[in-house]
Amino acid sequence: MRDPRPARSPSSSVNRRKFLTVTGAGVAGTSLLTMLEARQAPAQIKGTTLRILQWSAWYDKFAKEWGDKNGVKVRVDHIPHLDIPARMAAEFAAGAGHDIIYNGSSILTRLYYKNLVDLTDIADAAGKKYGGWIPAARSLVEVEGRWFGLPIFYILAPMLYRKDLFDASNLKYPDTWELARVAARTLKPKGHPTGIALSQCADANLFWRSMFFSHGGTEATPSGDQPTLDSKELREFLKFAKALFDEGMTPEVFSWDDASDNRYLASGIACWVHDAISAYRTTEDTNPPVFSNTFLGLEPQGLPGKRVSVAAPNVWMVWKFSKNQQAAKEWLSYLIDNDLEGMVQSRGYNMPYLNDRYKKPMPVIGTDPKLQILQDFPKIVAFYGYPGPSTTPIQEIVNTFIFPDMITKFCRGQSMEDAIKWGVGEYRRIYAKHKQA
């Protein structure tokens, strides 16, 4: 899963994902002026500076234009998403840094909430204005009934499959994980395997959880206070996962990064991938013949009727030590008012959290017949910790890649029970540590 937007050359090397940006961001002419006039920021923020730490940056120009309009100097710094936890720890320790800090995929709201600004007023106002938040949004940022982050967008991962290859082998549309396994098993000998990363990357954290949850598994209680990983459903899922790996993948998935499945689909090799539409966009831009035969499907069912799609969340937070909290809140209010602009600039990649944003047709995806199915995903979207919230233990588990590492151990030849013993032990250790804290 890689952001589909054109890349900007960074000043330093980046691991796993590159800095990403969209050229020509913002809205030209009178439409931008109309948007800027729609919300008048208070005079008190004029002459101040607002510092934002961010991964991708479709809105660099957008932010500057807001700042120019409101007399605020906006500085946007960029960082690879996998480096954000370390940067947050450093800024927390120093008690200084950016005003607004971004979390992508790994959400650290609960870990730092005592040191974050309460954004409940902004969340409540946006919810009232735009028909409420999708159910999963609250689990990312709410602690003790207050919102300490503002969800702006999340990233879906549908099934992307080669219809021409499926049709040539009389394979059914991969509406279930079993049908996807049959397709991989059938097409691998013909030179078209599949792949899901079995490595320490965001994709592995996300996509294997989607499969696990769709097979009836959970990793925490609904309250989030206890892990529930050790289960019959885990064992059934692991059997399925290893069969899918053995029958339909190659060992290269052990070294994949978050962009590998994009390249795999675009190369013409993959029979299917489970990924963000970045893979769709990469294929569109680099291999038109393969793209013409690439179609999208809903999250496959594991158990009959059970579809749970674990999406990559993106959340913005404001440090309590920020010297410009008022401007930070004004900017976030403005950003959420214009979140559909992010959907346009990202070519349909940025999915909104607010219910009214799903009025059909949605921008970009509502006008592409292949992408229209993405409009039906919100009701099956989940995040880490399902069915519970994204608690502090879950956040640590995600950031240390315990769940995909457990699957990798089994696929590499360790016994199932030994892999489970290790994984469950790590979950319990982390939960116990945070209970004592």
C-alpha positions as CSV (number, residue, x, y, z in Angstrom):
1,M,0.0,0.0,0.0
2,R,1.7,3.2,-1.2
3,D,0.3,6.6,-1.5
4,P,-0.4,7.1,-5.2
5,R,0.6,10.7,-5.4
6,P,3.7,11.8,-7.2
7,A,6.8,11.8,-5.1
8,R,8.9,14.8,-4.1
9,S,12.7,14.3,-3.7
10,P,13.5,14.3,0.0
11,S,16.6,15.8,1.5
12,S,17.5,12.5,3.3
13,S,16.9,8.8,2.6
14,V,13.6,7.3,3.6
15,N,13.0,3.7,4.7
16,R,10.1,1.6,3.3
17,R,8.0,4.5,2.0
18,K,9.0,7.7,0.2
19,F,7.9,11.2,1.0
20,L,4.8,11.8,-1.1
21,T,3.1,14.9,-2.3
22,V,0.7,16.1,-4.9
23,T,1.7,18.7,-7.4
24,G,-0.7,21.5,-7.9
25,A,-2.4,21.1,-4.6
26,G,-5.1,23.6,-3.5
27,V,-7.8,25.2,-5.6
28,A,-7.2,28.0,-8.0
29,G,-8.9,31.3,-8.4
30,T,-12.3,32.1,-7.0
31,S,-13.1,28.6,-5.7
32,L,-10.2,28.9,-3.2
33,L,-11.2,32.4,-2.2
34,T,-14.7,31.1,-1.6
35,M,-13.4,28.3,0.6
36,L,-11.1,30.7,2.5
37,E,-13.9,33.2,3.1
38,A,-16.2,30.5,4.4
39,R,-14.4,30.4,7.8
40,Q,-12.9,33.5,9.3
41,A,-10.2,32.7,11.8
42,P,-9.9,34.9,14.9
43,A,-7.7,38.0,14.7
44,Q,-5.6,36.7,17.7
45,I,-3.7,34.2,15.5
46,K,-2.5,36.9,13.1
47,G,1.3,37.2,13.2
48,T,1.8,33.8,14.7
49,T,3.7,30.7,13.4
50,L,2.1,27.2,13.1
51,R,4.4,24.2,12.8
52,I,3.0,20.9,11.4
53,L,4.7,17.6,11.2
54,Q,3.3,15.5,8.4
55,W,3.9,12.5,6.2
56,S,2.4,13.1,2.8
57,A,1.6,16.6,1.8
58,W,-1.1,17.3,-0.7
59,Y,-2.0,20.4,1.3
60,D,1.4,22.2,1.5
61,K,0.2,25.0,-0.9
62,F,-3.3,24.7,0.6
63,A,-1.9,25.3,4.1
64,K,0.2,28.2,3.0
65,E,-2.8,29.9,1.3
66,W,-4.8,29.5,4.6
67,G,-1.9,31.0,6.5
68,D,-1.6,33.9,4.1
69,K,-5.3,34.6,4.4
70,N,-5.2,34.6,8.2
71,G,-1.8,36.2,8.8
72,V,-0.2,32.9,10.1
73,K,3.2,31.6,8.9
74,V,2.6,27.9,8.3
75,R,5.6,25.6,8.2
76,V,5.0,22.0,7.1
77,D,7.8,19.5,7.8
78,H,7.8,16.1,6.2
79,I,8.8,12.7,7.7
80,P,8.3,9.0,6.7
81,H,5.3,7.6,8.5
82,L,7.4,4.8,10.1
83,D,9.6,7.4,11.7
84,I,6.8,9.2,13.4
85,P,6.7,7.2,16.7
86,A,10.4,8.0,17.3
87,R,9.9,11.7,16.5
88,M,6.9,11.9,18.9
89,A,8.9,10.3,21.7
90,A,11.7,12.9,21.1
91,E,9.4,15.9,21.1
92,F,7.6,14.6,24.2
93,A,10.9,14.2,26.0
94,A,12.0,17.7,25.0
95,G,8.6,19.3,25.7
96,A,9.0,21.2,22.4
97,G,8.6,20.7,18.7
98,H,5.6,21.0,16.3
99,D,2.2,22.3,17.1
100,I,0.3,19.7,15.1
101,I,1.7,16.2,14.7
102,Y,0.4,13.6,12.4
103,N,-0.1,9.9,13.0
104,G,-0.5,7.5,10.1
105,S,-1.3,3.8,10.5
106,S,0.2,3.6,13.9
107,I,-2.0,5.8,16.2
108,L,-0.5,6.9,19.5
109,T,-3.3,9.0,20.9
110,R,-3.8,6.9,24.1
111,L,-0.1,6.8,24.8
112,Y,0.2,10.6,24.8
113,Y,-3.3,11.8,25.6
114,K,-2.4,13.5,28.9
115,N,0.0,15.6,26.8
116,L,-2.4,16.4,24.0
117,V,-5.0,19.2,23.5
118,D,-8.6,18.1,23.9
119,L,-10.2,18.5,20.5
120,T,-13.7,17.3,21.4
121,D,-15.2,20.7,20.5
122,I,-13.9,20.5,17.0
123,A,-15.0,16.8,16.6
124,D,-18.4,17.6,18.0
125,A,-18.9,20.5,15.7
126,A,-17.8,18.6,12.6
127,G,-20.0,15.6,13.6
128,K,-23.0,17.9,13.9
129,K,-22.3,19.6,10.7
130,Y,-21.6,16.5,8.6
131,G,-24.0,13.8,9.8
132,G,-21.8,12.3,12.5
133,W,-18.6,10.2,12.4
134,I,-18.4,6.6,11.1
135,P,-18.5,4.2,14.1
136,A,-14.8,3.2,13.9
137,A,-13.5,6.8,14.1
138,R,-14.1,7.2,17.8
139,S,-12.0,4.2,18.7
140,L,-8.9,5.9,17.4
141,V,-8.9,9.1,19.4
142,E,-11.3,8.9,22.3
143,V,-10.0,8.6,25.9
144,E,-12.3,8.9,28.9
145,G,-15.0,10.4,26.7
146,R,-12.8,13.1,25.2
147,W,-11.3,13.3,21.7
148,F,-7.5,13.9,21.8
149,G,-7.0,13.7,18.0
150,L,-8.9,14.6,14.9
151,P,-9.3,11.9,12.2
152,I,-9.0,13.4,8.8
153,F,-8.8,10.4,6.4
154,Y,-8.2,6.7,6.3
155,I,-6.9,4.4,3.6
156,L,-9.0,1.4,2.4
157,A,-7.6,-1.9,1.1
158,P,-10.0,-3.6,-1.3
159,M,-9.3,-6.8,-3.3
160,L,-7.7,-5.9,-6.7
161,Y,-7.8,-8.8,-9.1
162,R,-6.9,-9.6,-12.8
163,K,-10.3,-10.4,-14.4
164,D,-8.6,-11.6,-17.6
165,L,-6.6,-14.2,-15.7
166,F,-9.6,-15.3,-13.7
167,D,-11.8,-15.6,-16.7
168,A,-9.2,-17.6,-18.7
169,S,-9.1,-20.2,-15.9
170,N,-12.9,-20.1,-15.2
171,L,-12.3,-18.7,-11.7
172,K,-15.0,-17.0,-9.7
173,Y,-14.9,-13.4,-8.5
174,P,-12.9,-13.5,-5.2
175,D,-15.8,-12.6,-2.9
176,T,-14.5,-15.0,-0.2
177,W,-11.0,-15.7,1.0
178,E,-11.4,-19.3,0.0
179,L,-12.1,-18.2,-3.6
180,A,-9.1,-16.0,-3.5
181,R,-7.0,-18.9,-2.2
182,V,-8.3,-21.1,-5.1
183,A,-7.4,-18.5,-7.6
184,A,-3.8,-18.1,-6.2
185,R,-3.4,-21.9,-6.1
186,T,-4.6,-22.2,-9.7
187,L,-2.7,-19.3,-11.2
188,K,0.6,-19.6,-9.4
189,P,1.7,-22.6,-11.6
190,K,0.8,-20.4,-14.6
191,G,3.2,-17.7,-13.5
192,H,0.7,-15.5,-11.6
193,P,1.0,-16.0,-7.8
194,T,-0.3,-13.5,-5.2
195,G,1.3,-11.9,-2.3
196,I,0.7,-10.2,1.1
197,A,3.7,-8.9,2.9
198,L,5.1,-11.1,5.7
199,S,7.5,-8.5,7.0
200,Q,7.6,-5.5,9.4
201,C,5.6,-3.0,7.4
202,A,2.2,-1.4,7.7
203,D,0.7,-3.5,5.0
204,A,1.4,-6.7,7.0
205,N,-0.1,-5.2,10.1
206,L,-3.3,-4.3,8.2
207,F,-4.1,-6.9,5.7
208,W,-3.5,-10.1,7.8
209,R,-5.7,-8.6,10.4
210,S,-8.5,-8.1,7.8
211,M,-8.3,-11.7,7.0
212,F,-8.2,-12.8,10.7
213,F,-11.1,-10.6,11.7
214,S,-13.1,-11.8,8.7
215,H,-12.6,-15.3,9.8
216,G,-14.2,-14.5,13.2
217,G,-11.1,-13.7,15.1
218,T,-10.6,-10.7,17.5
219,E,-7.6,-9.3,19.3
220,A,-9.3,-7.6,22.2
221,T,-12.5,-7.4,24.1
222,P,-15.0,-4.8,23.1
223,S,-13.9,-2.7,26.1
224,G,-10.3,-3.1,25.0
225,D,-9.1,-4.2,28.5
226,Q,-8.1,-7.8,27.7
227,P,-6.4,-9.5,24.7
228,T,-8.5,-12.2,23.0
229,L,-5.9,-13.5,20.5
230,D,-5.6,-17.0,21.8
231,S,-8.6,-18.8,20.2
232,K,-9.9,-21.5,18.0
233,E,-10.5,-18.8,15.3
234,L,-6.8,-17.9,15.5
235,R,-5.8,-21.5,14.8
236,E,-8.2,-21.8,11.9
237,F,-7.0,-18.5,10.5
238,L,-3.3,-19.6,10.7
239,K,-4.0,-22.8,8.9
240,F,-5.7,-20.8,6.1
241,A,-2.9,-18.2,6.0
242,K,-0.2,-20.9,5.7
243,A,-2.1,-22.7,3.0
244,L,-2.5,-19.5,1.1
245,F,1.3,-18.8,1.5
246,D,2.3,-22.3,0.5
247,E,0.0,-22.6,-2.4
248,G,-0.2,-19.1,-3.8
249,M,2.8,-17.0,-2.8
250,T,6.6,-17.0,-3.1
251,P,9.2,-16.4,-0.4
252,E,9.9,-12.8,-1.6
253,V,6.9,-11.7,0.6
254,F,9.3,-12.0,3.6
255,S,11.2,-9.0,2.3
256,W,8.4,-6.9,1.0
257,D,7.9,-3.3,1.9
258,D,4.7,-1.2,1.7
259,A,5.1,-0.6,-2.1
260,S,6.0,-4.1,-3.1
261,D,2.4,-5.2,-3.8
262,N,1.9,-2.1,-5.9
263,R,4.9,-3.1,-8.1
264,Y,3.7,-6.7,-8.1
265,L,0.3,-5.8,-9.6
266,A,1.8,-3.3,-12.0
267,S,4.4,-5.8,-13.3
268,G,1.6,-8.1,-14.6
269,I,2.7,-11.0,-12.4
270,A,0.1,-10.9,-9.6
271,C,-3.3,-12.6,-10.0
272,W,-4.6,-10.5,-7.2
273,V,-3.4,-8.2,-4.4
274,H,-5.2,-7.0,-1.3
275,D,-4.1,-3.3,-1.2
276,A,-5.0,0.3,-1.2
277,I,-5.9,1.9,-4.6
278,S,-2.3,3.1,-4.8
279,A,-1.7,-0.3,-6.5
280,Y,-4.5,0.6,-8.9
281,R,-3.1,4.0,-9.6
282,T,0.5,2.7,-10.0
283,T,-0.8,0.1,-12.6
284,E,-2.9,2.8,-14.3
285,D,0.2,5.0,-14.7
286,T,2.7,2.3,-15.7
287,N,1.0,-0.7,-17.3
288,P,-2.2,0.3,-19.2
289,P,-2.9,-3.2,-20.6
290,V,-2.8,-4.8,-17.1
291,F,-4.8,-1.9,-15.7
292,S,-7.6,-2.4,-18.2
293,N,-8.0,-5.9,-16.8
294,T,-7.7,-4.9,-13.1
295,F,-11.0,-4.8,-11.1
296,L,-11.9,-4.2,-7.5
297,G,-13.9,-6.1,-5.0
298,L,-15.2,-5.8,-1.5
299,E,-13.2,-7.2,1.5
300,P,-13.6,-11.0,0.9
301,Q,-15.7,-12.9,3.3
302,G,-14.0,-15.2,5.8
303,L,-16.9,-16.7,7.5
304,P,-20.2,-16.6,5.5
305,G,-21.3,-12.9,5.6
306,K,-18.3,-11.8,7.7
307,R,-16.3,-9.0,6.1
308,V,-14.0,-6.8,8.3
309,S,-11.7,-4.5,6.4
310,V,-8.9,-3.1,8.5
311,A,-8.1,0.4,7.2
312,A,-5.0,2.5,7.7
313,P,-6.1,5.4,10.0
314,N,-4.7,8.9,9.8
315,V,-5.1,11.3,12.7
316,W,-3.9,14.8,13.6
317,M,-3.1,15.8,17.2
318,V,-2.0,19.0,19.0
319,W,0.7,19.0,21.7
320,K,-0.2,20.7,25.0
321,F,3.2,22.4,24.9
322,S,2.2,24.0,21.5
323,K,2.7,27.7,21.7
324,N,0.0,28.2,19.1
325,Q,-2.9,26.0,20.1
326,Q,-5.6,28.4,18.8
327,A,-4.1,28.5,15.3
328,A,-3.7,24.7,15.4
329,K,-7.4,24.2,16.2
330,E,-8.4,26.7,13.6
331,W,-6.3,25.0,10.9
332,L,-7.7,21.6,11.8
333,S,-11.3,22.9,11.7
334,Y,-10.6,24.3,8.3
335,L,-9.0,21.1,7.1
336,I,-11.9,18.9,8.2
337,D,-14.3,21.3,6.4
338,N,-12.3,20.7,3.2
339,D,-11.4,17.0,3.7
340,L,-13.0,16.2,0.3
341,E,-10.4,18.3,-1.3
342,G,-7.9,15.8,0.0
343,M,-9.9,13.0,-1.6
344,V,-9.7,14.8,-5.0
345,Q,-6.0,15.6,-4.7
346,S,-5.2,12.0,-3.7
347,R,-7.1,10.6,-6.7
348,G,-9.6,8.9,-4.4
349,Y,-7.1,7.5,-1.9
350,N,-8.1,9.6,1.2
351,M,-11.4,8.3,2.6
352,P,-13.4,10.6,4.9
353,Y,-14.6,9.7,8.4
354,L,-17.8,11.8,8.3
355,N,-21.1,10.2,7.2
356,D,-22.3,13.0,5.0
357,R,-19.2,12.7,2.9
358,Y,-20.5,9.3,1.6
359,K,-23.3,10.8,-0.4
360,K,-23.1,9.3,-3.8
361,P,-21.5,9.9,-6.1
362,M,-18.4,10.6,-4.0
363,P,-15.5,12.6,-5.5
364,V,-13.3,10.6,-7.9
365,I,-14.4,7.1,-6.8
366,G,-18.0,7.8,-7.5
367,T,-17.3,8.6,-11.2
368,D,-15.0,5.6,-11.9
369,P,-17.2,2.5,-12.4
370,K,-14.4,0.2,-11.1
371,L,-13.9,2.3,-7.9
372,Q,-17.6,2.9,-7.0
373,I,-17.6,-0.2,-4.8
374,L,-15.3,1.7,-2.3
375,Q,-18.4,3.8,-1.4
376,D,-19.8,0.8,0.3
377,F,-16.8,0.1,2.6
378,P,-17.5,2.3,5.6
379,K,-19.9,-0.1,7.3
380,I,-17.2,-2.9,7.3
381,V,-14.2,-0.7,8.2
382,A,-12.3,-1.5,11.4
383,F,-9.1,-0.4,13.0
384,Y,-6.4,-2.1,15.2
385,G,-7.8,-3.6,18.4
386,Y,-11.1,-4.8,16.8
387,P,-13.7,-5.1,18.3
388,G,-12.3,-2.8,21.0
389,P,-10.7,0.6,20.7
390,S,-7.1,1.4,19.8
391,T,-5.7,1.1,23.3
392,T,-2.2,1.8,24.5
393,P,-1.3,-1.9,24.5
394,I,-2.7,-2.4,21.0
395,Q,-0.7,0.7,19.9
396,E,2.5,-0.9,21.2
397,I,1.6,-4.3,19.6
398,V,1.1,-2.6,16.3
399,N,4.3,-0.6,16.4
400,T,6.3,-3.8,17.2
401,F,4.7,-5.9,14.5
402,I,3.8,-8.8,16.8
403,F,0.8,-10.0,14.8
404,P,2.5,-10.3,11.4
405,D,5.6,-11.6,13.0
406,M,3.6,-14.5,14.5
407,I,2.2,-15.4,11.1
408,T,5.7,-15.1,9.6
409,K,7.1,-17.6,12.2
410,F,4.5,-20.1,11.2
411,C,4.9,-19.7,7.5
412,R,8.7,-20.0,7.8
413,G,8.3,-23.4,9.4
414,Q,7.8,-22.9,13.2
415,S,5.1,-25.1,14.6
416,M,1.7,-23.4,14.9
417,E,1.5,-23.8,18.7
418,D,5.0,-22.4,19.2
419,A,4.2,-19.4,17.0
420,I,0.9,-18.9,18.9
421,K,2.7,-19.2,22.2
422,W,5.1,-16.5,21.3
423,G,2.5,-14.2,19.9
424,V,0.0,-14.6,22.7
425,G,2.8,-14.2,25.2
426,E,3.8,-10.9,23.7
427,Y,0.2,-9.7,23.8
428,R,-0.2,-10.7,27.4
429,R,3.2,-9.2,28.4
430,I,2.4,-5.8,26.9
431,Y,-1.1,-5.7,28.3
432,A,0.3,-6.6,31.8
433,K,2.9,-3.9,31.5
434,H,0.4,-1.2,30.8
435,K,-1.9,-2.4,33.6
436,Q,0.9,-1.9,36.0
437,A,1.8,1.6,34.7
